[in-house]
Amino acid sequence: MSGATLDDAVNLAEKGTLFMREGNYADALVTYDKCLSVQLTHLGDLHPMVAHTVDLMGVALLRIGHAEEALETFEKAVCAPPASY
């Protein structure tokens, strides 16, 4: 998503969460991946918002039956620094 802003990332995260609530985990995963791409561009890989998105991706992977990939994803999320709020 060239030229995407952090507001776009927030909108994508909200859309992904909507997909999750509907049980549409594959679409949620795709949407969270787009969100992550935007976040990484603007925030880098150690930002708590990035960790949260990675965590949500892990949940989506778990729900579609990709437990091993979900575990790897959760481990990435845990390695990020804690939020400072």
C-alpha positions in Angstrom: 0.0 0.0 0.0 2.2 2.7 -1.3 1.5 6.1 0.3 -0.6 4.6 3.1 -0.8 6.4 6.4 -1.2 5.3 10.0 -4.8 6.2 9.7 -5.1 3.6 6.9 -3.4 1.1 9.2 -6.0 1.8 11.9 -8.8 1.3 9.4 -7.3 -1.9 8.2 -7.0 -3.2 11.8 -10.6 -2.4 12.4 -11.7 -4.1 9.2 -9.6 -7.2 10.2 -11.3 -7.2 13.6 -14.7 -7.1 11.9 -13.7 -10.1 9.8 -12.6 -11.9 12.9 -16.0 -11.2 14.6 -17.7 -12.6 11.5 -15.6 -15.7 11.6 -13.9 -14.8 8.3 -10.4 -15.6 9.6 -8.7 -15.9 6.2 -9.8 -12.4 5.2 -8.9 -11.1 8.6 -5.4 -12.5 8.1 -5.0 -10.8 4.7 -6.2 -7.5 6.1 -4.0 -7.7 9.2 -1.0 -8.4 6.8 -1.8 -5.2 4.9 -2.1 -3.3 8.2 1.2 -4.7 9.3 2.9 -3.6 6.1 1.8 0.0 6.7 2.7 -0.1 10.4 6.2 -1.4 9.6 6.8 1.4 7.1 5.8 4.1 9.7 6.7 2.6 13.0 9.4 -0.1 12.6 9.3 -3.6 13.9 9.7 -2.9 17.6 6.6 -0.8 18.1 3.8 -2.1 20.4 1.1 -1.5 17.8 3.1 -3.7 15.4 3.3 -6.4 18.1 -0.5 -6.2 18.6 -1.2 -6.6 14.9 1.2 -9.6 14.8 -0.7 -11.1 17.8 -4.0 -10.7 16.0 -2.5 -12.4 13.0 -1.5 -15.3 15.3 -5.1 -15.6 16.5 -6.4 -15.7 12.9 -3.8 -18.4 12.0 -4.9 -20.4 15.0 -8.5 -20.1 14.1 -7.9 -21.4 10.5 -6.0 -24.4 11.9 -2.4 -23.3 11.3 -1.2 -23.9 14.9 2.5 -24.1 14.2 2.6 -20.9 12.2 0.4 -19.2 14.8 2.9 -20.2 17.5 5.8 -18.7 15.5 3.7 -15.5 15.1 2.9 -15.3 18.8 6.6 -15.6 19.6 7.3 -12.7 17.3 4.7 -10.6 19.1 6.1 -11.5 22.5 9.6 -10.3 21.5 8.4 -6.7 20.9 8.8 -4.3 23.8 5.8 -3.6 26.1 3.5 -0.7 25.4 4.4 2.4 27.3 0.9 3.7 28.1 
